[in-house]
Amino acid sequence: MIVGHTFDPEKVALKEYTDIELLTKLLEVYDQKQISEHLNELSSQRWCRETINRWIKGNATPHFTHQEFKHLLELLPKQKITPENCEFRFIDLFAGIGGIRKGFEDEGGLCVFTSEWNKYAVKTYKANFACDESLHKFNHDIRDVTLSSDDTVDEEIAYQNIDRIIPDHDVLLAGFPCQPFSIAGVSKKNSLGKAHGFECSTQGTLFFDVARIIAAKKPNAFVLENVKNLKSHDKGKTFKVIMETLDELGYFVADSSGSGSQDPKIIDGQHFLPQHRERIVLVGFKKSLGVHHNFSLKKVREFMPETIPTLGSLLDSSVDEKYVLTPKLWKYLYDYAAKHKAKGNGFGFGLVNENSITRTLSARYYKDGSEILIDRGWDFSKSFEDEENIGNRPRRLTPVECSRLMGFSKPGEATFKIPVSDTQAYKQFGNSVVVPVFQAVAKAMKSRIIAAHKANHNSKSVA
């Protein structure tokens, strides 16, 4: 538990926001139309996009009634974890829409810093996670913190800037992009007397920014997430440099020697939800704290559900016709699959039913939905000219169904707010993580995180 002032989210909001301040904060997430529609649930069409637009531009001075003000507050996510009830603190880098955060927050972690550059992902993140300025800092481009875009900045200056901006934390979470490392100019940079070897070997990549933050803040633990192919990327060079860097920084990485199909670092989402989605998870603990002995991600298996929800339980019984493939698109996908099947290739669509395990939801799902198409009774023995059959064309998942397939919402619920367009939502879910996987990782780590916090606190007290 972190000692601090008593925190009451609703009391703080009611006390601190003026009407225009609340409206401005909501416009970070929702557009004028969305806000006016929410208000009109109470106000009998009193509000419209133009009224809110004029107010923001200073051309009108309306006000909210007390009920309208409280109704708008419902759009702001509540602070679930506070300084009074949290069990550890963490930061969320390359946060996307907060999938890793949700897993760790559900286990009692308080997020104190977030970095995400995509403006649409930021909207979805802020629609669902409390980002109260008194407890949390939000950053967009992480390079503004690490100063990595300027090669002339001395590393110690960069570390001081990081330490000034990023709050102290127990765990660093990062779903960083996979990029190759270039060794061009390394010998020249080495001659400059860098304190850390990684300052040369990883420069120019976003992993470099993660490493700089670890070097500056020295968190007790970290969780790094990436695609499974990170291990083989650039003929294994990328993964080798990453592992060498983490070792150089003084961290034990769980299951570092694991390989093959039984590697505990590779976790498949289908053990939690009906989607085949393999990701590599690197969990590290600071060696000097002595809490890492015998830790393995095999422990995650203890937190896999006995019964995995069926795909059918994640689907809505009735969806908008716009999610049904057009005859033209379905014919294209059908013919494309048939052509490749004839050549002996495995390319094609993924037609699923309520008992299926789906393929991996990708960020390109918005284009044609081909990897996960919901069967609506298509009869392959009939032709496309059959009027009844053409009415049974498959459909895409809706964004709400995607949120369930990724574990942001539970079966039958739509608790995760989606304030962006379908296209952006598909991209966001396709780029995210299966939330229950990371809640299981948090559960597996939790006792060690708490032990590390105590060990770190005791070592500082002695010093």
N, C-alpha and C positions, 0 to 999 in steps of 0.2 A: 504493500500500500504506500502511495506517495502522499506525504503530508502537505496540506494546502488549505486554501480558503474553502468554505462551504459553497458548493456550486449548485444552483437551481436554474436549469436552462430556461424555463418559461418565465421565471421571475426576472432573470437577466434580460431576456428579450423584451419583455413588457416595459422594463425600466429604461433600457438603453436606446431603443430604436424610436426615432420620430417616424411619422408616416412616410416621409420621403426617403428616409434611410432604410426602412424596411422594404419599400418598393425597389430601391436601388439594389439592395442585396438580392432580392428575388430575381431581378433582371440579369444577374450573373448566371442564372440557371434557366429561367423560363422567359418566353417572349411575351409581348403585351397581350396578345390574343389569349394565351394560356392563363395568364393572371386574371384577365377580365372574365373569362369563362368560370374560373374558380370563384371569383367574387359574386358572380351572378347566380351561383347556387343559393345565395342568401338574398340577393338584392334586386330581384325582379328586373333584370336587364338594365340596371342603372349604369353598368360599366361597359366600355367598348375599347378596342385597341386605340382609337383616336384620342379618347379622353386621357388614357394613361400616357400616350405619346406627348400630348400637349403638356401634361403635368411635368414630365421628365425634362422637357425643353424649356420649362419656366413660363409657358404661355397660358397656364391655368393653375388654379390653386384649390382643387377639391380636397376632401379629407375622408378618412375612413371612420366609420362608426366603430364603437368598441367591439361589436360582434364581427364586423368585417376584418378588423385588425387581428383579432384572435383566430379568425378563420384562415387568414393569410399565414399566420404563424404555423399552421398545420403543414404548410408546404416546406418548412424548414425542418431538416432531420433533427431528432432529439439527441442530446448528448448521453449515450448509453453508458459509457465508461467515463468516470470523473476521477480527479485526484484522490477522492476519498475511497473509491471502491476498486481502483485499478491494482493489478498485481505486478505489472511491469510496464515499461514504456518502449515504444518502437517508432521507427521512421519508415516511410513508404515511398521508395524511389521508383521511377518509371511506373507509376502507380496504375495507369490505365483507368479502369472504372472501379478499382478497389477490391478486386477478388482476393488478393493475398491479405490485405488489411482486414477484410471481413472475417477471414479465418482466424486471425490472431486477436481481433477485437472480441470475437465470440468466446475467446478463452481468457478474457479479462485484461487484455492489453490496451493501453492508452496511446493513441497515435498523436505524436507531438509535432510531426513535420511530414509534409507531402510534397512530392515534385512530379508534375506531369505537364507536358508541353502542348498536347493536342487539345484545342479549345472545346471540341465537342465532348471529348472524354471528361474534361474538367466539369462541364455542365452536369453530366450524369453522376460523376463522383460527388459533387456538391449537393445534388438532389437527394443523395442517399446517406451521406456521412457528415456528421457534425464537424464543422471546421471553425469552431469558435476561436476568435483571435486571441483571447486571453489564455488559451490552452494549446494552441496549435498554429503553426506557420504553414502557409501555402506558397509554393514556389513553382514557376513554370519551366524555365530552361535551367537544368541543373548546372550547365556550364557557367552561368552567372554566379553560382556559389563556389564552384571549384576553380574558376578562372582558367579553365583548361583551353579556352579558345585563343589564349594569348601565350605563345611559347616564351615570351620574354619575362613573364612573371616568375619570380623566384618561388620555389616550392614552399619555403617556409612562410612567405607572404600568403600563398594560397591556403596553407593549413590554418593560418590565423583567421583568414576570412571564413573558412568553413566552420571553425570553432565558434566564431562570433555569430553566425547565422543559424546554424543547426543546433537545436537544443541537445543536451545530454540524453542518452537513451541506452536501453539494455540490448535491443535487437535492431539490426538493420535488415530491412526487407527490400529486395530489388529484383524486378523482372527485366533485366537489361537486355538490349538487342544483341544479336549474335553478329560480330564483325571480325574480319581477319586482322591480325596484327602485322604491321610492316616493320621490318628491321632497318629500313633506310635511315641513315643518319644516326644510328644508335651509337657508333663509335665516337662520333663527334660530340654527341650529348653526354656520353660517359666521361669525356675529357673535361666536362664542366663541373665534375665532382658532385653528381647527384647523390643525395643521402639514401635514396631508395632506388634499387635497380628497376623496379616496375615503372618508375617515372620515364624510363627510356623505352622499355620493351612493350609497354601497352599504350603509349601515347597515340592520340588520334582516334581512339575508340571510346565508346561510352563506358566500357568496363574500367577504363582509366579513371573516370570520375568516381565510380564506386570505390576503387582502390584508394583514391585520395581521401575520400570521406572516412574509410576505415582507418587509414593511417592517421588522420587528424583527430577523429573522435574516439577511436579505440573501443568500439562497442563490445560488450561481453560475448555477443553471438551475432550471427548473420544467417539469413536464408536467401539464397540466390536461385532464381528460376529461369529456365530457358528451354528451348526445344530439345528433343532427344538427340538430334543430330549435332548438338554442340560438341559432343565427344569426338566425332569424326570430321568436324568442320576444318577445312584447310589441311587435310591429311593429318589431323590430330594436333597440329601446332597450336591452334587457338586454345584448346583445352589444357594443353601442357603449360602454356604461359600463365593461364588463369590459376592453375593449381600451384605453380611455382610462386606466383605473386602472393597468394593467400598464405602459403607457408612462410614466405619472407616476412609477411606482416605479423607473424606469430600466432597463427590459427591452426587448429586441428580441423580437418575436413572429414566428416563422417563417411565411412565406406569408400575412402579415396582409391583403394585398389580394386573395388568392385568392377566386374565386367560381364559382358554377355547378357543373356536373357534374365539372369537372376540378380543383376545389379540392383541393390536396394535404392540407389539414387534415381533410378528410372521408375516413376510411379504412373500407373495407368488409371485414368479417371473412371474406367468402367467398373472398378471395384467399389465405387461409391454411387455412380449414376449410369444410366444406360448409354454411355458414349465412350468409344475407344479414343482415348486422348493421352498419349504418353508425353511426359515432361521430365526433364532432369532437374533434380532438386539438390542443391549443395548447401548443407548445413555445417556451419563452423562455430567453434567455441574458442575463446582466447586460452591458449595453452597455460599461461601463467596462473590462471585461476584454479586449475586442477579439477574441473567439473566434467571434462570430456571423456574420461576413461570408460571404455566399453560402450560408448553411445553408438547406436546404429539406427538407420532409418528402417530397419526391419521392424522396429517397434511400432511403426505406422500401421502395420497389419493388425495390431491389437484393436485399432479404432475403426476398422472397416465394418460397415453395417452387416448384420446377419442377413438381412433382406434388402436387396437393391430395388428401388422404385422401378416399376415398369415404365416403358416409354408411354404407354397408354395413359398412365396416371398423370403424366406431365402435359397431356394434350387437352385442348378445349374441345367440347363437343360441337360447338358452332363457331365458325370463324368467317371473317369478311371474305367475299368472293375475290378480292384483289390478291389474295395469297394463293389462289388456284392458278397453275401455269396456263398461259394462253395456248390455244391449239398450235400456234406457230412455234412457240418455244418448246413445247412438249414433243412435237414432231422432230424438231432439230436434235434434241437430246436423244430421242429414241433412235433416230437414224445414225447419229454419231456413235452411239454405243454399239449398234449392230455392225457398223463398219469395222470398228476396232475388235469386236468379238470375232469377226470373220478372219481377221489377221492374227488372231491368237493373243491379242493384247487384253489387259484387264481394265482399260479405260471405260468409263461409263457412269451413269447415275447410280445413286444409292437409294433404292426404293425400300421403304421400311414400313412395318406395321406395329401394332401396339406392344408386341413382344420382342421387338428387335433391339439389338445394340447398334447404335448408329456409328457412322464414320465420324471422323473429327470435324467439328464445326469450324469452318475457316473464315478469315476476314473477307474473303471474296464471295461469301454466301449470298450477298445482295445481288450478285450478277445474274445467277440463274438457279441457285439453291440446289444444284445437282447432287452435292454430296449427301444431302438428307432430304428426301422427298417422301411425304406422307401418302401412302397408298389410299385411294378413295374408291377402290373396287375396279381398277383397270383390268380388263380381260385381254391377255396377250394373244388369245386364240382368235380374237376379232380384229377387224381392220379399223383404220382411222376414219373410214367413211361411215362406220356404224354410229348412228346418232346417239344411241344410249351409251355406248362405250366412251365416246368423246366427252360426254358429260361427266365421266368418272376420272377425268384427268387428275394427276396427283397435285399436291400443293406444297408450298414451303411451310416451314415452321413460322409462326408469328414471333415477333420480338419477345413477347411475354413468355411464350413456350421456350424460347432460347434461354431466357433468364432462369427458367426451371431446370433446363438441361445442363446449365452451368452451375447450378446450385445457389444462385442468388435469391431465388424464391422457392418455397417448398411446393410440392404437388398440390394443385388446386388453389394456389394463392397467387397474387400478383402484387406482392409487397414491395418489390424493387421498382422504383420509379424510373420511367424512361422518358425524359423530356425532349429527346432528339428525334430526328426523322428515322424511318425504318432503315434507310441505307446506312446511316451512322450507327444505329443500334446493332445491326448485323456485323459491321466492322468491329465494334467494341466488344461484343460477346465473342466473336471469332478470334480476337487478339487476347482474350482474358484467360483465366485459369478456372479449373473446377474447384469451387470454394470448399467443399467438404474435404478435399485432399489437403488443403492448407490448414484447415481446422485440425485435421488429424496430425499434421506435422507439428502444429502448435501444441497439441496435447502431448505428443511424444517428447517435445523439448521442454515443456513447462517447468518440471521439477528442476531441471538443470539451469534454466534461465533464472529461477528464483534463487537457487544455490549460488549461481555466479554473481547475482546482485549482492547477496550477503557477503560473499568472499571479497568482492571488489570494495564494498563499503568498509569491511574490516581492515583490508590492506591500506586503505586511505587513512583510516583512523590511527593505525599504527604509525604510518608515515608522518 
